[in-house]
């Protein structure tokens, strides 16, 4: 079993973030629990700001066995989630 990796440069955009916390969508689409997004809301990056750093980057990891090589597109956001082959 491998690891599926998703990287985004839109981790501060609410429409993108919501996909990774939508329990109903993940259960219906992949029969698994949502896994969140590292950097959600503030992003990760090299931009210095009050209290730390910010940017637009975000990532998440998921065991690919639960995705079974499948894919899904959430049309409202254009987010495509691919399972590892």
PEBELJO-V300154 format. One record per residue. N is the residue number from 1. RES is the residue in three letters. D_FIRST is the distance of its C-alpha to the first C-alpha in whole Angstrom. Layout:
N/RES/D_FIRST  N/RES/D_FIRST
This chain:
1/UNK/0  2/UNK/4  3/UNK/7  4/UNK/10  5/UNK/13  6/UNK/16  7/UNK/20  8/UNK/23  9/UNK/27  10/UNK/28  11/UNK/27  12/UNK/30  13/UNK/31  14/UNK/31  15/UNK/30  16/UNK/26  17/UNK/26  18/UNK/26  19/UNK/23  20/UNK/21  21/UNK/23  22/UNK/24  23/UNK/23  24/UNK/24  25/UNK/23  26/UNK/19  27/UNK/20  28/UNK/22  29/UNK/20  30/UNK/16  31/UNK/17  32/UNK/15  33/UNK/17  34/UNK/18  35/UNK/17  36/UNK/20  37/UNK/21  38/UNK/22  39/UNK/25  40/UNK/26  41/UNK/30  42/UNK/31  43/UNK/29  44/UNK/28  45/UNK/30  46/UNK/33  47/UNK/36  48/UNK/38  49/UNK/39  50/UNK/41  51/UNK/38  52/UNK/36  53/UNK/34  54/UNK/33  55/UNK/32  56/UNK/30  57/UNK/26  58/UNK/23  59/UNK/19  60/UNK/17  61/UNK/13  62/UNK/10  63/UNK/7  64/UNK/6  65/UNK/6  66/UNK/9  67/UNK/10  68/UNK/10  69/UNK/11  70/UNK/14  71/UNK/17  72/UNK/20  73/UNK/23  74/UNK/25  75/UNK/28  76/UNK/30  77/UNK/28  78/UNK/27  79/UNK/24  80/UNK/21  81/UNK/17  82/UNK/15  83/UNK/11  84/UNK/9  85/UNK/10
